Amino acid sequence: MTAPNRRLASAAQARSALVVTDFADALARGSVINFVVVDDRVRFEVSLDAAERSRLKLSSRMLSVALKVLPAR
């Protein structure tokens, strides 16, 4: 994520906005949900840590179908 995108992710967290991305290593850079293509299908990963920082609550039903869920710290 470039410097302007990092600032955007920080600003989004301050406003409780959901940050959704589609590139490698996005969860480590502040994204809450990241789309990935696996076996020609679009799947998604979730960062609970980023969701908590943005004061967002995610449905357990949504988390159950995620490809990967990174836990909160």
Backbone bond lengths (Angstrom), bond angles and torsions (degrees), N, CA, C in turn:
res aa  C-N    CA-C-N  psi(-1)  N-CA   C-N-CA  omega(-1)  CA-C   N-CA-C  phi
1 M - - - 1.450 - - 1.520 106.52 -
2 T 1.298 117.06 132.80 1.449 121.50 -179.64 1.519 109.97 -75.91
3 A 1.328 116.29 166.71 1.466 120.88 -178.78 1.531 112.66 -55.96
4 P 1.344 119.99 -45.01 1.471 118.61 177.90 1.527 112.04 -62.14
5 N 1.341 117.27 -36.52 1.460 120.03 179.15 1.519 111.33 -68.62
6 R 1.342 117.55 -35.55 1.468 120.15 176.49 1.522 110.05 -64.22
7 R 1.323 116.43 -41.15 1.474 119.70 177.80 1.519 110.29 -64.34
8 L 1.321 116.49 -38.45 1.460 120.68 178.43 1.527 110.37 -63.93
9 A 1.328 117.55 -43.25 1.471 121.07 178.92 1.519 110.19 -62.99
10 S 1.330 118.10 -40.92 1.466 121.06 178.15 1.521 111.10 -65.10
11 A 1.308 116.94 -42.15 1.465 120.75 178.60 1.527 110.79 -64.99
12 A 1.324 117.11 -38.07 1.461 121.17 179.13 1.522 110.59 -64.97
13 Q 1.336 116.95 -40.12 1.464 120.21 178.38 1.520 110.89 -63.60
14 A 1.310 117.17 -38.40 1.462 120.85 -179.86 1.523 111.31 -65.17
15 R 1.326 117.58 -25.33 1.463 121.95 -178.84 1.527 113.16 -105.14
16 S 1.312 116.97 12.09 1.472 122.34 -179.10 1.521 112.49 57.62
17 A 1.327 116.38 40.83 1.467 121.29 178.61 1.526 109.62 -95.96
18 L 1.303 115.77 147.86 1.456 122.50 178.17 1.528 109.20 -85.31
19 V 1.336 116.72 120.63 1.462 121.79 178.77 1.523 107.93 -98.60
20 V 1.335 116.28 119.80 1.459 123.01 -179.53 1.525 108.16 -119.75
21 T 1.330 116.22 131.75 1.462 121.15 -176.12 1.524 110.58 -133.23
22 D 1.344 114.47 178.76 1.463 119.64 177.40 1.521 111.43 -149.16
23 F 1.334 117.48 49.38 1.456 120.33 177.39 1.528 110.67 -141.03
24 A 1.319 115.52 159.37 1.461 121.66 -177.02 1.520 111.25 -60.38
25 D 1.317 116.44 141.15 1.460 124.57 175.87 1.534 113.55 66.72
26 A 1.319 117.36 19.61 1.473 120.68 -177.37 1.517 112.63 -68.86
27 L 1.326 117.74 -33.95 1.461 119.40 -179.15 1.523 110.90 -63.97
28 A 1.311 117.03 -37.12 1.461 121.16 178.71 1.521 111.91 -68.70
29 R 1.315 116.66 -15.28 1.461 121.29 -177.34 1.522 113.26 -106.22
30 G 1.335 117.44 12.79 1.454 119.85 172.62 1.511 117.01 112.04
31 S 1.314 117.82 -3.86 1.457 120.44 179.40 1.526 110.05 -73.59
32 V 1.327 116.76 146.15 1.459 121.71 176.57 1.526 109.51 -88.26
33 I 1.326 116.86 -45.30 1.465 122.41 179.22 1.520 108.16 -126.05
34 N 1.326 115.72 134.35 1.457 121.04 178.46 1.527 109.00 -129.28
35 F 1.318 116.62 126.30 1.463 121.65 177.56 1.518 110.07 -85.53
36 V 1.327 116.09 139.64 1.463 122.81 177.44 1.527 108.41 -136.99
37 V 1.328 116.18 154.38 1.466 120.79 176.55 1.523 107.57 -104.42
38 V 1.338 115.69 123.65 1.460 122.32 179.85 1.528 107.00 -131.40
39 D 1.329 116.45 122.01 1.466 121.34 -179.62 1.526 111.79 52.31
40 D 1.324 116.13 46.58 1.473 123.47 178.58 1.532 113.46 62.90
41 R 1.312 117.12 21.16 1.473 121.46 176.86 1.517 109.03 -125.33
42 V 1.310 116.77 143.66 1.459 121.57 177.10 1.527 108.26 -85.22
43 R 1.318 115.11 123.67 1.462 122.25 178.25 1.521 107.13 -123.69
44 F 1.313 117.79 178.15 1.460 119.30 178.39 1.517 111.85 -142.13
45 E 1.327 114.20 153.98 1.459 123.63 176.89 1.525 106.93 -117.10
46 V 1.318 116.09 156.18 1.463 120.67 -177.41 1.523 109.77 -134.23
47 S 1.319 116.44 141.06 1.462 122.33 172.34 1.523 108.26 -110.27
48 L 1.327 116.56 109.53 1.466 120.44 178.04 1.525 110.93 -68.31
49 D 1.330 116.60 -31.16 1.462 120.61 177.84 1.530 110.67 -62.53
50 A 1.331 116.87 -47.30 1.468 120.90 179.00 1.528 110.63 -65.40
51 A 1.329 116.87 -36.84 1.469 120.45 178.31 1.527 110.48 -63.56
52 E 1.336 116.77 -42.87 1.463 120.21 178.91 1.525 111.29 -64.68
53 R 1.341 116.73 -41.90 1.474 119.79 178.86 1.524 110.87 -61.45
54 S 1.327 116.85 -31.36 1.470 121.21 178.59 1.532 111.98 -89.08
55 R 1.331 116.23 2.55 1.469 121.98 -179.20 1.530 111.67 58.92
56 L 1.344 115.47 42.28 1.459 121.63 178.78 1.521 109.37 -108.51
57 K 1.303 116.74 144.93 1.462 122.51 174.91 1.520 107.41 -110.14
58 L 1.319 115.78 130.38 1.458 121.14 -178.74 1.526 109.26 -110.33
59 S 1.294 115.74 140.29 1.456 122.72 -178.82 1.531 111.24 -65.55
60 S 1.323 116.20 136.61 1.465 120.12 176.14 1.525 110.14 -64.16
61 R 1.297 116.63 -28.90 1.469 120.71 177.30 1.531 110.27 -65.78
62 M 1.333 116.99 -41.33 1.455 120.68 177.80 1.528 110.11 -66.35
63 L 1.322 116.38 -43.49 1.460 120.04 -179.26 1.522 111.86 -63.22
64 S 1.315 117.26 -30.17 1.473 120.37 -177.99 1.522 112.62 -68.50
65 V 1.317 118.88 -20.43 1.463 121.37 179.75 1.535 112.20 -105.72
66 A 1.324 116.97 3.45 1.464 120.22 178.14 1.513 110.66 -72.06
67 L 1.318 116.16 147.15 1.450 121.76 176.82 1.536 110.10 -66.37
68 K 1.338 115.70 -41.84 1.470 121.28 -178.66 1.521 107.87 -146.82
69 V 1.322 116.44 139.15 1.464 122.40 175.07 1.511 107.53 -124.98
70 L 1.333 116.23 116.13 1.455 120.12 175.75 1.524 107.89 -85.83
71 P 1.331 117.62 128.28 1.466 120.07 -176.07 1.520 112.57 -71.78
72 A 1.320 115.49 162.30 1.466 121.28 173.53 1.514 107.94 -73.78
73 R 1.295 116.78 152.04 1.469 120.73 -179.23 1.483 111.72 -85.03
